[in-house]
């Protein structure tokens, strides 16, 4: 499976959107960084995606 180059989280309560771009790997899985700050979405063997 190929990792997406980017994705967008949309908050259901008000539609606020946060875009994440592919930014390397962590723990053998793709890692993503929010485009407007230093917030990451990455894989942890103990916690899964967070």
Residue pairs with C-beta under 8 A, 6 or more apart in sequence:
3 22
3 30
4 22
5 21
5 22
6 19
6 20
6 21
6 22
6 32
7 19
7 20
7 32
8 17
8 18
8 19
8 20
9 17
9 18
9 20
10 16
10 17
11 17
11 18
18 34
18 35
18 36
18 39
19 34
19 35
19 36
20 32
20 33
20 34
20 35
20 41
21 32
21 33
21 35
22 30
22 31
22 32
23 31
23 32
23 33
23 40
24 30
24 31
25 31
26 40
26 42
26 43
27 42
27 43
27 44
27 45
28 43
29 42
29 43
30 43
31 40
31 41
31 42
31 43
32 40
32 41
32 42
33 39
33 40
33 41
34 40
34 41
41 49
41 50
42 49
42 50
43 49
44 50
